[in-house]
Amino acid sequence: MTIDVRDVLTLSTIPGIGPTRLISLINHFHDTRLIVEASAKELIRVDGIEKKTALTIVNFFRDSGAARSKRFVDEQLKRLNKVDARMVTFWDKEYPTNLRNTYDPPAFLFVRGEIKNDDRYSLAIVGTRSASSYGIQMAERFAQGFAALGIPTVSGLARGIDTAAHTATVRANGRTIAVVGSGVDVIYPAENQKLAERIIENGALMSEFPMGTKPDAPNFPRRNRIISGIALGTLIIETGIEGGAMITASIAFDQNREVFAVPHAVGEKRGSGTNLLIKQGKATLVECVDDVLAVLGPQLKNLVRSPARPTPAPQLSVFEQALYDAMGDDPIHIDALADRARVSTADALVHLLSLEFKGLVRQKPGKMFVKT
């Protein structure tokens, strides 16, 4: 197989040549240069290439289409070099194994970071952009649990659940992959720029969209098939019935991948989608990492490492214990917390700082505190 990325990019600009036809063409000719030089008669021998498409390809290289495409290709390669990215084609050894075996794989991916062989054991974590404290907590808990076992996570770098899953994995020194609905040189949302850089250090940022592509609504459903396609299974943390995560769940189901869902409080709109998936039997109800392992354990046995032996719980003072016990699952304002623990606000701040140092509490904006 002789693949020239310039030829691949050029062919991808021809009207009517999407990933499926592009893969068929290269699989048939085994050399991208032969496609560029092929006659219409030769092209119609390829599965999925009818006479009209064959003539479109031939005419493209006869008129000014090829010249316009050259400018596009030059610009793409320039942008790739600028951000130290590269193009990984369907035929490269580095191409994600699980994704290659789906019904609609991309013909190529733009990648920043490294794709590893063990990524075939990864698990996707997705959910709503407008996540609740419960949703964030669940995303963090599962992501940290997977990281402790050496299981890579995959998500979409969006606000809410995606960001929580990536962030928790990075903090746990785990490996995570972000699949974006824009070019890999266009980080969206912008506030995730530093997170994206951390992901690239020990994971990968990838997209099938050309360099420079701005985030656009139609891009995200296509992006979702890559997220679920890379992973062994997809975990839906929190989503409404109309949420984008429901599309990912549906695609994962069609890809014959396992779908998991965390149950949500009845009557809460942003969790109604997860409950519906469970009720319809399209997702396995999970409450902890062990529930996921109970289903995927045999497939993960070559990767999963024993979690580190838990460290002894830190010793707490009487005041620290009182404050910690007064906290629930949701963030609470310092004034309310101090009142509940029967200490002054000034004393509460001092002891909460100590709890932060011990890794038991995290401060959020607005003087809100939550257990880690």
BELPE-V649980 format. One record per run of one state. SS is the DSSP state (@ for helix, = for strand, . for the rest). FROM is the first residue (numbers start at 1). LEN is the number of residues. If there is no record, write none. Layout:
((SS FROM LEN) (SS FROM LEN))
This chain:
((. 1 1) (= 2 1) (. 3 2) (@ 5 8) (. 13 6) (@ 19 11) (. 30 1) (= 31 1) (@ 32 6) (. 38 2) (@ 40 4) (. 44 7) (@ 51 12) (. 63 2) (@ 65 18) (. 83 3) (= 86 4) (. 90 7) (@ 97 4) (. 101 7) (= 108 6) (. 114 3) (@ 117 5) (. 122 1) (= 123 4) (. 127 6) (@ 133 17) (. 150 3) (= 153 3) (. 156 5) (@ 161 11) (. 172 4) (= 176 4) (. 180 10) (@ 190 12) (. 202 2) (= 204 4) (. 208 9) (@ 217 14) (. 231 2) (= 233 4) (. 237 7) (@ 244 11) (. 255 3) (= 258 4) (. 262 7) (@ 269 11) (. 280 4) (= 284 2) (. 286 3) (@ 289 12) (. 301 17) (@ 318 9) (. 327 5) (= 332 2) (@ 334 8) (. 342 3) (@ 345 13) (. 358 3) (= 361 4) (. 365 3) (= 368 4) (. 372 1))
